[in-house]
Amino acid sequence: MNKMGEMLAQAQEMQQAMDLRLSQTIVEADSGGGAVSVRMNGKKELLSLTIAPSAAASAGGDISLLEDLIVAAVNAAARKADEAQNSNATNMLGGLGLPGF
């Protein structure tokens, strides 16, 4: 039973380390050739959103184009955050010597 408690404590420590690592991992993505850029951490928290003045001006009254660029940039950053999360998990679990990692 003590061994199970140790394993649970180790799993909790690994989860905390993973959360910390993901919060410190920063990914960036843009859309529209840099018209919209975003920064996100590995936990998929949006840190910043930048809209180039030229993009805002060229959108004019067509706000839907600007909205599409924002969605595309956020989704691209989220995919990068997923990749970072998977990479971090593989690195952490690989150190345990588990089969398949």
C-alpha positions, 0 to 999 in steps of 0.5 A: 500500500505504501508503494501505491502512495509513493506512485501517487505522490510521484504522479502528482509531482509530475503533473505539477511539473508539467503544469509549470512547464506548460505555463512557461512555454510560449508559442506564437502564430500569425495569419494574414501574412502577419496581419494578426499575431497571437501569443499563447502559453502551453496551457492554451491561455491567450497572452496577447493578440496584435492586429497590425494597423494596416490590417485594421485599416484595410478591413474597413467595414468588413469586420468579418475578415478581421474576425477570420484572421483572429480565429485562424491565428488563435487556432494555429497557436493552439495547435502549437500549444498541443504540440508542445504539450505532447512533446513535454508529456513524451519527454517526462514519461520517457524518463520513466522507462515506460514501454511506448514512450 
